């Protein structure tokens, strides 16, 4: 399969390295690369010396005939490039969030329906072994019914974005659509749509939301999820969850080893044996990601589906859009909370 990679920065590097590893097992090859920064383009091209290079994604899409394209641009550019790729008949793997507005979401669904191409969204948490374990024990009631779950996604302030796009709400959707969307998406994936939710938030001096704490009700299960871009840029990235079942509590701590622990009702403590599909750590992306395993897993799933003619089920376009829509509702509620607090101050 001939593949195009649009965006060779932090997330693009993660995809590029994963695709290179995958090319040793599947018939996939990156034949075209695009980035407006020459140094990133040259670094990506070291993996694929024969690939054609372009300054913009639009140029790549206009000039190439590809089987699939990966869109790893800043979030505000995702939807327009996904539409262009689909209209050329290319399958699309688009990083999250797949769009930033409801209007963009409707347009994406319309074009996918018209073209019939496959689209997967990079909601990578659905491919993390620890979270897959959690969903498995929930689905199979391994430890009885789930009673509650607390999820956190903590990060220092994001300073690595091209032209500081993370700090422009219209370009990133704030911490809610960039970081917290991972946990809200996984909660939807495991528990369905929430019956209700309540939002509390803080903001940077610019008034853009930088921390959100959401309390959800899913039937008789309550959940909370926190996402934060802390004011300290050096605060290490730290994802975690604590899921309380009738017979055990499952805890994931991303910075611990082992990362997953089950605390059983009778007092036993166990560490589930996970079997990663691929293991590789690389810090060259220059972002808060070094474990490429889950990215390899989601990308391999995408190409397995294409090769076998199967429908994308793990993170299809429709699911990516639903998570954006919930995130937009939460962002609206967060702004309302902040405004009410200002009035009371």
NUDRENKE-129704 format. One record per atom (N, C-alpha, C): residue in one letter; x, y, z. Coordinates in steps of 0.05 Angstrom, whole numbers, padded with zeros to 5 digits, always signed. Layout:
N
AXYZ ...
//
This chain:
345
X+00017-00024+00000 X+00000+00000+00000 X+00018+00025+00000 X+00011+00044-00016 X+00025+00070-00017 X+00011+00089+00002 X+00028+00101+00019 X+00017+00117+00041 X+00030+00145+00040 X+00013+00165+00047 X+00023+00192+00050 X+00022+00200+00079 X+00042+00215+00088 X+00043+00225+00116 X+00043+00255+00115 X+00022+00267+00125 X+00020+00297+00125 X+00023+00307+00154 X+00045+00320+00158 X+00053+00329+00185 X+00074+00311+00196 X+00099+00322+00198 X+00122+00305+00206 X+00133+00315+00233 X+00117+00329+00249 X+00126+00339+00275 X+00124+00317+00296 X+00115+00325+00320 X+00114+00306+00342 X+00098+00281+00337 X+00072+00285+00331 X+00055+00261+00327 X+00062+00248+00300 X+00069+00264+00280 X+00077+00253+00255 X+00101+00234+00257 X+00120+00242+00275 X+00143+00225+00279 X+00135+00198+00292 X+00116+00199+00310 X+00106+00175+00323 X+00093+00156+00302 X+00078+00168+00284 X+00065+00152+00262 X+00087+00142+00243 X+00106+00158+00236 X+00126+00151+00217 X+00143+00127+00227 X+00151+00128+00252 X+00167+00106+00264 X+00150+00080+00266 X+00124+00084+00272 X+00107+00060+00274 X+00103+00048+00246 X+00099+00065+00226 X+00096+00054+00199 X+00121+00041+00189 X+00144+00052+00196 X+00169+00039+00188 X+00172+00011+00201 X+00165+00009+00226 X+00165-00017+00240 X+00145-00036+00227 X+00122-00026+00220 X+00101-00043+00208 X+00109-00052+00180 X+00124-00036+00166 X+00132-00043+00139 X+00148-00069+00137 X+00160-00077+00160 X+00174-00102+00161 X+00156-00126+00162 X+00130-00122+00167 X+00111-00144+00169 X+00088-00142+00149 X+00083-00118+00139 X+00060-00115+00121 X+00070-00100+00096 X+00054-00101+00075 X+00061-00087+00050 X+00051-00058+00052 X+00066-00043+00068 X+00060-00014+00071 X+00086+00002+00066 X+00083+00024+00053 X+00106+00041+00047 X+00097+00070+00046 X+00111+00087+00060 X+00106+00116+00058 X+00120+00126+00033 X+00105+00135+00014 X+00116+00144-00012 X+00114+00175-00016 X+00101+00188+00004 X+00099+00217+00002 X+00098+00229+00030 X+00112+00251+00034 X+00113+00265+00059 X+00108+00294+00056 X+00095+00307+00076 X+00091+00336+00074 X+00095+00349+00101 X+00109+00371+00101 X+00112+00388+00125 X+00124+00414+00116 X+00115+00436+00128 X+00125+00463+00120 X+00152+00469+00132 X+00162+00452+00150 X+00188+00456+00162 X+00208+00436+00151 X+00228+00447+00138 X+00247+00430+00123 X+00261+00410+00141 X+00268+00419+00165 X+00283+00400+00183 X+00267+00376+00190 X+00241+00380+00194 X+00223+00357+00201 X+00219+00339+00177 X+00217+00352+00154 X+00213+00337+00129 X+00237+00319+00124 X+00261+00330+00127 X+00286+00316+00122 X+00289+00293+00142 X+00281+00298+00167 X+00283+00276+00187 X+00265+00253+00181 X+00240+00260+00172 X+00221+00239+00165 X+00230+00223+00141 X+00242+00237+00122 X+00251+00225+00097 X+00274+00205+00101 X+00288+00207+00123 X+00310+00188+00128 X+00298+00159+00130 X+00273+00157+00139 X+00261+00130+00140 X+00252+00120+00113 X+00247+00139+00094 X+00236+00132+00068 X+00251+00149+00046 X+00276+00142+00040 X+00292+00158+00022 X+00279+00162-00006 X+00262+00144-00014 X+00250+00146-00041 X+00224+00163-00041 X+00215+00171-00018 X+00189+00186-00016 X+00191+00213-00028 X+00170+00222-00042 X+00169+00249-00052 X+00162+00268-00028 X+00172+00292-00029 X+00167+00310-00007 X+00153+00335-00016 X+00136+00345+00001 X+00120+00369-00005 X+00120+00388+00019 X+00115+00413+00013 X+00114+00434+00034 X+00087+00433+00048 X+00066+00428+00033 X+00039+00428+00045 X+00025+00402+00039 X+00006+00396+00057 X-00011+00372+00053 X-00028+00374+00028 X-00038+00398+00023 X-00054+00402-00001 X-00039+00395-00027 X-00013+00403-00028 X+00003+00396-00051 X+00006+00366-00054 X+00011+00353-00031 X+00013+00323-00032 X-00012+00310-00042 X-00035+00319-00032 X-00060+00307-00040 X-00067+00313-00069 X-00059+00335-00079 X-00065+00343-00107 X-00048+00327-00126 X-00024+00319-00118 X-00005+00308-00136 X+00000+00278-00134 X-00010+00266-00112 X-00005+00237-00108 X-00029+00220-00111 X-00025+00195-00120 X-00045+00175-00120 X-00038+00154-00099 X-00052+00154-00077 X-00045+00138-00054 X-00067+00120-00045 X-00060+00099-00031 X-00081+00082-00019 X-00092+00094+00006 X-00074+00106+00022 X-00082+00118+00048 X-00065+00141+00055 X-00075+00158+00073 X-00060+00181+00082 X-00063+00183+00112 X-00042+00191+00126 X-00042+00197+00154 X-00041+00227+00158 X-00060+00237+00173 X-00062+00266+00178 X-00053+00272+00207 X-00029+00283+00210 X-00018+00288+00236 X-00011+00318+00239 X-00029+00334+00229 X-00026+00363+00230 X-00037+00375+00256 X-00033+00400+00262 X-00048+00413+00284 X-00078+00409+00280 X-00092+00407+00302 X-00120+00398+00302 X-00138+00414+00283 X-00134+00440+00281 X-00152+00457+00265 X-00149+00451+00235 X-00129+00435+00227 X-00125+00428+00199 X-00135+00400+00192 X-00144+00385+00212 X-00151+00357+00208 X-00174+00354+00188 X-00196+00368+00194 X-00221+00363+00178 X-00217+00370+00148 X-00205+00392+00143 X-00203+00400+00114 X-00185+00381+00099 X-00164+00371+00111 X-00146+00353+00097 X-00160+00325+00095 X-00175+00317+00115 X-00189+00292+00113 X-00209+00292+00090 X-00223+00314+00087 X-00243+00317+00065 X-00229+00315+00038 X-00207+00330+00035 X-00192+00329+00010 X-00183+00301+00003 X-00173+00287+00023 X-00163+00260+00019 X-00185+00241+00011 X-00207+00242+00026 X-00230+00225+00019 X-00241+00230-00009 X-00242+00256-00016 X-00252+00263-00043 X-00234+00252-00065 X-00209+00246-00059 X-00190+00234-00078 X-00191+00203-00076 X-00209+00193-00059 X-00211+00164-00057 X-00191+00150-00039 X-00178+00166-00022 X-00157+00155-00004 X-00170+00148+00023 X-00162+00125+00034 X-00169+00119+00061 X-00154+00137+00080 X-00166+00143+00103 X-00155+00164+00120 X-00151+00154+00149 X-00127+00158+00159 X-00122+00155+00188 X-00116+00183+00198 X-00135+00194+00214 X-00132+00222+00223 X-00128+00223+00253 X-00109+00238+00262 X-00104+00241+00290 X-00129+00255+00303 X-00131+00251+00330 X-00153+00263+00344 X-00145+00292+00352 X-00164+00309+00357 X-00192+00306+00350 X-00196+00308+00320 X-00214+00292+00309 X-00217+00292+00280 X-00228+00318+00269 X-00241+00334+00286 X-00252+00360+00278 X-00255+00376+00304 X-00262+00402+00300 X-00265+00420+00323 X-00293+00432+00325 X-00310+00427+00305 X-00337+00438+00306 X-00357+00417+00296 X-00382+00421+00304 X-00404+00403+00295 X-00407+00404+00264 X-00403+00428+00253 X-00406+00432+00224 X-00385+00415+00209 X-00360+00415+00219 X-00339+00399+00207 X-00346+00370+00209 X-00357+00361+00232 X-00364+00334+00235 X-00385+00325+00215 X-00405+00342+00211 X-00426+00335+00191 X-00414+00332+00163 X-00396+00351+00157 X-00384+00350+00130 X-00367+00325+00126 X-00352+00317+00146 X-00336+00293+00145 X-00354+00268+00140 X-00376+00266+00154 X-00393+00243+00151 X-00406+00243+00123 X-00413+00266+00114 X-00425+00268+00087 X-00406+00258+00066 X-00381+00267+00068 X-00361+00260+00047 X-00354+00230+00049 X-00352+00220+00074 X-00346+00191+00076 X-00368+00175+00064 X-00393+00182+00069 X-00416+00168+00058 X-00415+00168+00028 X-00408+00191+00017 X-00407+00195-00013 X-00384+00179-00025 X-00361+00178-00012 X-00338+00166-00024 X-00334+00136-00017 X-00345+00128+00006 X-00343+00100+00014 X-00316+00092+00025 X-00298+00111+00030 X-00271+00104+00040 X-00273+00098+00070 X-00252+00085+00080 X-00250+00079+00108 X-00235+00101+00122 X-00245+00108+00146 X-00232+00129+00162 X-00229+00119+00191 X-00205+00122+00202 X-00201+00115+00230 X-00189+00140+00244 X-00198+00144+00269 X-00189+00167+00284 X-00169+00157+00306 X-00148+00173+00310 X-00127+00164+00329 X-00134+00167+00358 X-00156+00155+00366 X-00163+00154+00395 X-00147+00131+00406 X-00122+00135+00410 X-00103+00114+00415 X-00107+00099+00441 X-00120+00112+00460 X-00124+00099+00486 X-00140+00073+00483 X-00157+00072+00462 X-00172+00047+00457 X-00153+00024+00449 X-00128+00030+00443 X-00108+00010+00436 X-00087+00005+00457 X-00088+00019+00479 X-00070+00015+00501 X-00077-00012+00515 X-00057-00028+00521 X-00062-00054+00533 X-00076-00052+00560 X-00069-00032+00576 X-00081-00029+00603 X-00111-00022+00601 X-00117-00005+00582 X-00145+00003+00578 X-00161-00020+00564 X-00148-00034+00547 X-00162-00057+00535 X-00167-00078+00556 X-00149-00082+00574 X-00154-00100+00597 X-00178-00091+00613 X-00179-00065+00619 X-00202-00054+00634 X-00228-00060+00620 X-00229-00054+00594 X-00254-00059+00579 X-00261-00088+00579 X-00241-00106+00577 X-00246-00134+00576 X-00258-00144+00603 X-00247-00135+00625 X-00258-00145+00651 X-00285-00132+00657 X-00290-00108+00646 X-00316-00096+00648 X-00337-00112+00632 X-00330-00117+00606 X-00349-00131+00589 X-00355-00159+00599 X-00335-00172+00610 X-00339-00200+00619 X-00346-00203+00648 X-00349-00180+00662 X-00356-00179+00690 X-00337-00197+00707 X-00312-00196+00699 X-00291-00213+00713 X-00291-00208+00743 X-00294-00183+00751 X-00294-00176+00779 X-00322-00165+00788 X-00342-00175+00775 X-00369-00166+00782 X-00375-00139+00767 X-00396-00126+00777 X-00404-00101+00764 X-00385-00078+00771 X-00382-00060+00752 X-00367-00036+00757 X-00384-00017+00773 X-00373-00005+00794 X-00387+00014+00811 X-00379+00043+00805 X-00353+00047+00801 X-00344+00074+00795 X-00317+00073+00782 X-00310+00096+00769 X-00284+00097+00756 X-00274+00126+00757 X-00249+00130+00763 X-00236+00156+00764 X-00213+00155+00744 X-00212+00175+00726 X-00191+00176+00705 X-00177+00203+00707 X-00151+00203+00702 X-00136+00228+00702 X-00116+00228+00679 X-00112+00251+00668 X-00092+00255+00647 X-00078+00282+00653 X-00055+00280+00665 X-00041+00304+00675 X-00017+00309+00657 X-00013+00334+00650 X+00010+00342+00634 X+00019+00370+00641 X+00045+00375+00637 X+00055+00402+00639 X+00044+00418+00615 X+00046+00444+00617 X+00037+00461+00595 X+00051+00453+00569 X+00036+00454+00547 X+00045+00445+00521 X+00059+00469+00506 X+00085+00466+00504 X+00100+00488+00491 X+00112+00480+00464 X+00107+00455+00455 X+00122+00446+00432 X+00106+00450+00406 X+00081+00460+00407 X+00065+00463+00383 X+00076+00483+00363 X+00073+00477+00337 X+00081+00495+00316 X+00066+00522+00318 X+00080+00543+00320 X+00068+00570+00323 X+00049+00572+00347 X+00056+00555+00368 X+00041+00556+00393 X+00011+00551+00389 X+00004+00533+00371 X-00025+00529+00365 X-00041+00517+00388 X-00028+00503+00406 X-00043+00491+00428 X-00057+00513+00445 X-00045+00537+00446 X-00056+00558+00464 X-00076+00576+00450 X-00085+00568+00426 X-00106+00582+00412 X-00130+00563+00412 X-00151+00570+00428 X-00174+00552+00430 X-00186+00545+00404 X-00187+00563+00385 X-00199+00558+00359 X-00182+00538+00343 X-00157+00534+00351 X-00140+00515+00336 X-00137+00488+00351 X-00140+00488+00377 X-00136+00463+00392 X-00161+00453+00406 X-00180+00471+00411 X-00203+00463+00427 X-00197+00462+00457 X-00174+00473+00465 X-00165+00474+00493 X-00157+00446+00502 X-00151+00444+00528 X-00144+00419+00540 X-00166+00398+00537 X-00191+00407+00534 X-00213+00388+00532 X-00212+00372+00507 X-00209+00385+00484 X-00209+00370+00459 X-00182+00359+00451 X-00161+00368+00465 X-00134+00358+00458 X-00126+00335+00477 X-00129+00338+00502 X-00119+00318+00522 X-00142+00302+00535 X-00160+00316+00547 X-00182+00303+00562 X-00199+00286+00543 X-00200+00292+00517 X-00216+00277+00498 X-00209+00247+00498 X-00184+00240+00506 X-00177+00212+00507 X-00194+00197+00528 X-00197+00209+00552 X-00212+00196+00573 X-00242+00196+00568 X-00252+00219+00558 X-00281+00219+00553 X-00288+00200+00530 X-00270+00197+00511 X-00274+00178+00489 X-00274+00150+00500 X-00255+00143+00518 X-00254+00116+00528 X-00279+00110+00545 X-00288+00129+00561 X-00312+00124+00577 X-00336+00118+00559 X-00338+00133+00537 X-00360+00128+00518 X-00357+00100+00506 X-00332+00093+00499 X-00326+00067+00487 X-00334+00044+00505 X-00329+00047+00530 X-00334+00025+00549 X-00363+00026+00560 X-00373+00050+00566 X-00398+00053+00581 X-00422+00063+00565 X-00416+00073+00541 X-00438+00085+00525 X-00440+00115+00530 X-00462+00127+00522 X-00465+00156+00526 X-00473+00162+00555 X-00462+00183+00566 X-00470+00189+00594 X-00498+00199+00596 X-00511+00193+00618 X-00538+00204+00623 X-00537+00233+00631 X-00516+00241+00644 X-00512+00269+00653 X-00483+00273+00659 X-00475+00299+00661 X-00448+00305+00669 X-00448+00333+00681 X-00428+00338+00698 X-00424+00364+00710 X-00395+00372+00708 X-00389+00397+00701 X-00362+00406+00695 X-00353+00428+00714 X-00328+00425+00723 X-00313+00446+00737 X-00287+00451+00721 X-00277+00475+00722 X-00254+00481+00705 X-00238+00504+00717 X-00213+00506+00708 X-00196+00529+00712 X-00186+00538+00685 X-00174+00562+00684 X-00165+00573+00659 X-00137+00586+00662 X-00123+00588+00640 X-00098+00604+00639 X-00106+00633+00641 X-00085+00650+00644 X-00090+00679+00644 X-00104+00689+00619 X-00100+00674+00597 X-00113+00681+00572 X-00143+00675+00571 X-00153+00662+00592 X-00181+00653+00595 X-00186+00626+00580 X-00166+00614+00567 X-00170+00588+00555 X-00170+00567+00577 X-00189+00548+00576 X-00190+00527+00595 X-00165+00510+00595 X-00152+00507+00618 X-00128+00490+00620 X-00132+00466+00638 X-00154+00466+00653 X-00160+00443+00671 X-00190+00438+00671 X-00198+00413+00669 X-00226+00406+00669 X-00230+00382+00687 X-00250+00382+00703 X-00258+00360+00720 X-00287+00354+00715 X-00293+00331+00704 X-00320+00324+00695 X-00330+00300+00711 X-00354+00303+00722 X-00367+00281+00736 X-00390+00271+00718 X-00390+00246+00713 X-00410+00234+00695 X-00428+00214+00710 X-00451+00209+00699 X-00468+00187+00708 X-00475+00169+00685 X-00467+00144+00686 X-00473+00124+00665 X-00490+00103+00678 X-00517+00106+00677 X-00534+00088+00691 X-00528+00088+00720 X-00521+00065+00732 X-00515+00065+00761 X-00484+00067+00766 X-00469+00073+00745 X-00440+00077+00748 X-00434+00107+00747 X-00418+00117+00767 X-00409+00144+00765 X-00380+00145+00758 X-00372+00166+00743 X-00344+00168+00734 X-00335+00197+00737 X-00310+00201+00741 X-00298+00227+00740 X-00273+00226+00722 X-00268+00247+00708 X-00245+00249+00691 X-00233+00277+00692 X-00207+00278+00697 X-00193+00304+00699 X-00172+00305+00677 X-00170+00328+00664 X-00149+00333+00645 X-00137+00360+00651 X-00111+00362+00651 X-00098+00388+00658 X-00073+00392+00642 X-00070+00417+00632 X-00044+00427+00623 X-00034+00445+00646 X-00017+00435+00663 X-00008+00449+00686 X+00008+00473+00678 X+00009+00494+00695 X+00024+00518+00689 X+00054+00512+00688 X+00063+00490+00702 X+00091+00482+00701 X+00096+00465+00676 X+00113+00474+00658 X+00118+00459+00634 X+00133+00433+00640 X+00146+00431+00662 X+00163+00408+00668 X+00148+00385+00683 X+00122+00390+00689 X+00107+00369+00703 X+00105+00345+00684 X+00113+00321+00693 X+00113+00298+00675 X+00085+00290+00667 X+00082+00280+00643 X+00057+00269+00633 X+00050+00244+00650 X+00026+00243+00659 X+00018+00221+00678 X-00011+00213+00674 X-00016+00192+00658 X-00044+00182+00655 X-00049+00161+00677 X-00074+00159+00686 X-00081+00139+00706 X-00111+00134+00706 X-00119+00111+00718 X-00147+00106+00725 X-00149+00088+00749 X-00172+00090+00762 X-00179+00072+00785 X-00207+00063+00781 X-00211+00038+00775 X-00238+00027+00769 X-00246+00008+00792 X-00267+00015+00806 X-00277+00000+00829 X-00299-00019+00821 X-00294-00045+00821 X-00314-00065+00816 X-00323-00078+00842 X-00343-00095+00840 X-00354-00108+00864 X-00333-00125+00878 X-00316-00138+00863 X-00297-00158+00874 X-00268-00149+00874 X-00262-00126+00861 X-00234-00117+00860 X-00233-00089+00850 X-00210-00076+00855 X-00205-00050+00844 X-00181-00052+00825 X-00184-00041+00801 X-00163-00042+00781 X-00151-00014+00779 X-00124-00013+00783 X-00111+00013+00782 X-00089+00013+00761 X-00089+00034+00745 X-00068+00038+00725 X-00054+00064+00732 X-00027+00063+00734 X-00010+00086+00739 X+00011+00086+00717 X+00008+00105+00699 X+00025+00105+00675 X+00054+00108+00680 X+00062+00120+00702 X+00090+00124+00707 X+00102+00103+00726 X+00087+00082+00732 X+00096+00061+00749 X+00103+00036+00733 X+00119+00018+00745 X+00125-00007+00733 X+00125-00029+00754 X+00106-00048+00753 X+00086-00051+00732 X+00065-00029+00734 X+00052-00023+00712 X+00033-00001+00711 X+00005-00009+00720 X-00001-00035+00719 X-00028-00044+00724 X-00029-00063+00749 X-00047-00056+00768 X-00049-00072+00792 X-00078-00078+00798 X-00084-00102+00807 X-00111-00109+00815 X-00111-00115+00845 X-00127-00100+00860 X-00129-00103+00889 X-00155-00118+00894 X-00153-00144+00901 X-00176-00162+00903 X-00190-00158+00930 X-00216-00164+00930 X-00232-00160+00954 X-00221-00176+00978 X-00210-00200+00973 X-00200-00216+00995 X-00173-00209+01005 X-00161-00189+00993 X-00134-00180+01002 X-00111-00186+00984 X-00116-00204+00964 X-00095-00211+00945 X-00089-00187+00927 X-00064-00185+00919 X-00056-00164+00900 X-00043-00178+00876 X-00051-00171+00852 X-00040-00183+00828 X-00033-00163+00807 X-00016-00171+00789 X-00008-00153+00767 X-00013-00169+00741 X-00035-00162+00727 X-00041-00177+00702 X-00018-00176+00683 X-00013-00199+00670 X+00008-00201+00650 X-00003-00192+00623 X+00007-00169+00615 X-00001-00158+00589 X+00019-00168+00568 X+00009-00170+00544 X+00026-00180+00522 X+00025-00160+00499 X+00042-00139+00501 X+00042-00118+00480 X+00047-00130+00452 X+00033-00121+00432 X+00037-00130+00405 X+00064-00121+00394 X+00073-00098+00404 X+00098-00086+00395 X+00109-00069+00417 X+00135-00070+00421 X+00149-00055+00442 X+00171-00039+00430 X+00170-00012+00433 X+00191+00005+00424 X+00188+00032+00438 X+00210+00042+00449 X+00210+00068+00462 X+00229+00086+00446 X+00219+00110+00440 X+00234+00129+00424 X+00226+00157+00433 X+00245+00174+00439 X+00239+00201+00448 X+00243+00222+00426 X+00249+00214+00402 X+00256+00233+00381 X+00232+00250+00372 X+00207+00243+00380 X+00184+00259+00372 X+00184+00286+00386 X+00198+00288+00409 X+00200+00313+00423 X+00175+00322+00437 X+00157+00303+00442 X+00132+00309+00457 X+00130+00290+00481 X+00107+00289+00494 X+00105+00273+00518 X+00099+00243+00513 X+00107+00233+00490 X+00102+00206+00483 X+00129+00192+00477 X+00134+00169+00489 X+00158+00153+00482 X+00151+00124+00475 X+00129+00114+00485 X+00121+00086+00480 X+00105+00085+00454 X+00117+00073+00434 X+00104+00072+00407 X+00085+00048+00405 X+00086+00030+00424 X+00070+00005+00422 X+00041+00010+00415 X+00026+00026+00430 X-00003+00030+00423 X-00008+00042+00396 X+00011+00059+00387 X+00008+00072+00361 X+00012+00052+00339 X+00032+00035+00342 X+00036+00013+00324 X+00011-00005+00323 X-00001-00011+00346 X-00024-00028+00348 X-00048-00017+00333 X-00054+00009+00337 X-00077+00021+00324 X-00073+00023+00294 X-00048+00030+00286 X-00042+00032+00257 X-00043+00005+00243 X-00032-00015+00257 X-00034-00043+00245 X-00063-00051+00243 X-00079-00045+00263 X-00108-00052+00261 X-00121-00039+00237 X-00114-00013+00232 X-00125+00001+00209 X-00118-00013+00183 X-00093-00021+00180 X-00085-00033+00154 X-00095-00062+00152 X-00098-00076+00175 X-00110-00102+00174 X-00139-00101+00164 X-00153-00080+00173 X-00181-00076+00164 X-00182-00070+00134 X-00164-00053+00125 X-00163-00046+00097 X-00157-00071+00080 X-00137-00086+00088 X-00128-00109+00073 X-00150-00130+00072 X-00165-00134+00094 X-00186-00154+00095 X-00213-00144+00087 X-00215-00118+00080 X-00241-00107+00072 X-00261-00106+00095 X-00250-00103+00119 X-00268-00102+00143 X-00274-00073+00150 X-00297-00070+00163 X-00305-00044+00172 X-00288-00036+00197 X-00281-00010+00198 X-00266-00001+00222 X-00286+00000+00245 X-00280-00015+00266 X-00298-00016+00290 X-00285-00004+00315 X-00259-00005+00317 X-00246+00004+00342 X-00248+00034+00346 X-00243+00050+00326 X-00244+00079+00328 X-00252+00091+00302 X-00277+00086+00292 X-00285+00096+00266 X-00291+00126+00267 X-00294+00138+00244 X-00300+00167+00242 X-00323+00175+00259 X-00345+00160+00258 X-00369+00168+00272 X-00364+00170+00302 X-00348+00152+00313 X-00341+00152+00341 X-00324+00176+00348 X-00304+00182+00331 X-00287+00205+00336 X-00303+00231+00337 X-00323+00233+00319 X-00340+00257+00319 X-00358+00258+00343 X-00369+00236+00352 X-00386+00236+00376 X-00370+00245+00401 X-00345+00237+00402 X-00328+00246+00425 X-00323+00276+00423 X-00318+00286+00399 X-00315+00315+00396 X-00340+00330+00404 X-00363+00320+00397 X-00388+00333+00404 X-00392+00334+00434 X-00386+00312+00448 X-00388+00312+00477 X-00367+00332+00489 X-00343+00332+00477 X-00323+00351+00486 X-00331+00380+00483 X-00345+00386+00461 X-00355+00413+00457 X-00376+00420+00477 X-00393+00401+00485 X-00413+00406+00506 X-00399+00412+00532 X-00378+00397+00538 X-00363+00401+00563 X-00348+00428+00562 X-00338+00436+00539 X-00324+00462+00537 X-00344+00484+00542 X-00368+00482+00532 X-00388+00502+00536 X-00395+00504+00566 X-00398+00481+00579 X-00404+00480+00607 X-00381+00491+00624 X-00356+00486+00616 X-00333+00496+00630 X-00332+00526+00629 X-00338+00538+00606 X-00338+00567+00603 X-00360+00579+00621 X-00383+00566+00622 X-00404+00576+00638 X-00396+00575+00668 X-00383+00553+00676 X-00374+00551+00704 X-00354+00573+00710 X-00335+00579+00693 X-00316+00600+00697 X-00328+00627+00699 X-00348+00632+00682 X-00362+00658+00681 X-00378+00662+00707 X-00391+00641+00716 X-00406+00643+00741 X-00388+00648+00765 X-00365+00635+00765 X-00345+00640+00786 X-00335+00668+00786 X-00331+00679+00763 X-00321+00707+00761 X-00342+00727+00772 X-00367+00721+00767 X-00388+00738+00777 X-00389+00737+00807 X-00384+00714+00819 X-00385+00711+00848 X-00361+00723+00862 X-00339+00725+00847 X-00314+00735+00859 X-00316+00765+00867 
//
